[in-house]
Amino acid sequence: EGTASGYMLSGRFNATDGIAVGSDVVLTGIKVGQVTAREYDSKKQNVLVEMTFRDDIKIPGESTVSIVSDGLLGAKYLKVEPGGSENNMNSGDEFEFVQDSIPLVELLEKIVVEAEQKRKQPVTPPPSAKTRENPFSLLNP
């Protein structure tokens, strides 16, 4: 197929579930590039993902790239969080900070655990509710 024009950055991930060549690379909600290669590195035991970015988009150094999904069952894509460096990344640079894909099962478990924790927190009723239910509660506090 056609190679995307622009410059190349890469990142190394331990889990790249749902990401493929052609997956979007998004910065502040806007597509700025795409995945152009994804290969397992047997020496480093991880996956090298190459991304091509539009020439007019500059990515600050110290930026983070994460694999996220569009909603619960949506397609996965790479999301770039701009770093705090004043220098921009150059073609051929590798992202230092990456966040792996979180498998759907893990994500669901996390949601369930958080919901359980919230459910266990005591709910304090509004102070006026008690007095309305029992007119004698004022007599014996």
C-alpha positions in Angstrom: 0.0 0.0 0.0 1.1 3.6 0.2 3.6 4.8 2.8 2.3 7.7 4.9 4.3 10.8 4.4 5.7 12.5 7.5 8.2 11.6 10.1 8.6 8.5 12.1 8.6 8.0 15.9 8.5 4.7 17.7 7.6 3.2 21.1 8.1 -0.2 22.8 5.1 -1.9 24.4 4.7 -5.1 26.3 1.1 -5.5 25.2 -0.3 -4.1 21.9 -3.7 -5.9 21.9 -6.0 -4.2 19.3 -3.4 -2.1 17.6 -2.5 -2.9 14.0 -0.8 -1.2 11.0 -3.1 1.6 10.1 -4.3 2.3 13.6 -4.8 6.0 14.3 -2.4 8.1 16.4 -4.3 10.9 18.2 -3.1 14.1 19.9 -5.7 16.2 21.8 -8.5 14.3 20.0 -7.2 14.9 16.5 -5.7 12.2 14.3 -2.1 13.2 13.7 -0.6 10.0 12.4 -0.9 6.3 12.1 0.8 3.1 13.0 3.1 2.0 10.1 4.8 -1.0 11.6 4.4 -3.3 14.6 6.9 -6.1 15.2 8.0 -8.3 18.1 11.6 -7.8 19.2 12.7 -11.2 20.5 15.9 -9.7 22.0 14.1 -7.1 24.1 10.9 -9.3 24.5 8.6 -6.4 23.5 6.8 -5.0 20.6 8.3 -2.1 18.6 5.5 0.1 17.2 6.5 2.6 14.5 4.2 5.6 13.9 4.3 8.2 11.2 3.3 11.7 12.1 2.2 14.6 9.9 5.1 16.9 9.2 3.2 20.0 10.5 2.6 18.3 13.9 5.4 18.7 16.5 5.5 16.2 19.4 7.3 17.6 22.5 10.0 15.5 24.2 8.9 13.6 27.3 5.5 12.9 25.7 3.7 9.7 26.6 2.0 7.4 24.1 -0.7 5.1 25.4 -2.9 2.4 23.8 -6.5 3.4 24.6 -9.9 2.4 23.2 -12.7 4.5 21.9 -15.4 3.7 24.5 -15.8 0.2 25.9 -16.0 -1.8 22.7 -14.6 0.8 20.3 -11.4 0.5 18.2 -8.1 0.9 19.9 -5.7 3.7 19.0 -2.6 5.4 20.2 -3.0 8.5 22.2 -0.2 11.0 22.7 -0.1 13.1 25.8 2.2 16.0 25.2 5.3 16.1 27.4 6.8 19.1 29.2 10.0 19.4 27.2 10.7 22.5 25.2 12.5 20.4 22.6 10.4 18.5 20.1 11.0 14.9 19.2 12.8 14.3 15.9 12.3 11.7 13.2 13.6 8.3 14.4 13.2 9.1 18.2 11.6 6.6 20.5 8.9 7.5 23.1 10.4 6.9 26.6 7.0 6.8 28.3 4.5 4.3 27.0 1.4 2.7 28.5 0.4 -0.7 27.3 -3.0 -1.8 26.1 -5.2 -2.9 29.0 -7.2 -6.0 28.0 -10.9 -5.6 28.2 -11.3 -8.2 30.9 -8.9 -6.3 33.2 -10.7 -3.1 32.5 -14.1 -4.6 33.4 -12.6 -6.1 36.6 -11.3 -2.7 37.5 -14.7 -1.1 37.0 -16.4 -3.8 39.1 -13.9 -3.5 41.9 -14.3 0.3 42.0 -18.1 -0.1 42.0 -17.9 -2.5 44.9 -15.7 -0.1 46.9 -18.2 2.7 46.3 -21.1 0.4 47.3 -19.4 -0.4 50.6 -19.0 3.3 51.6 -21.7 4.2 54.1 -24.4 6.5 52.8 -25.4 9.2 55.2 -29.0 10.2 54.8 -29.8 13.9 54.8 -30.4 15.0 58.4 -34.0 16.0 57.8 -35.0 12.5 56.5 -34.9 10.8 59.9 -37.1 13.4 61.7 -39.8 13.2 59.1 -40.1 9.4 59.3 -40.2 9.2 63.1 -42.0 12.1 64.9 -40.7 10.9 68.3 -37.0 10.9 67.3 -36.8 14.5 68.6 -37.7 13.3 72.1 -35.0 10.7 72.4 -31.9 11.8 70.5 
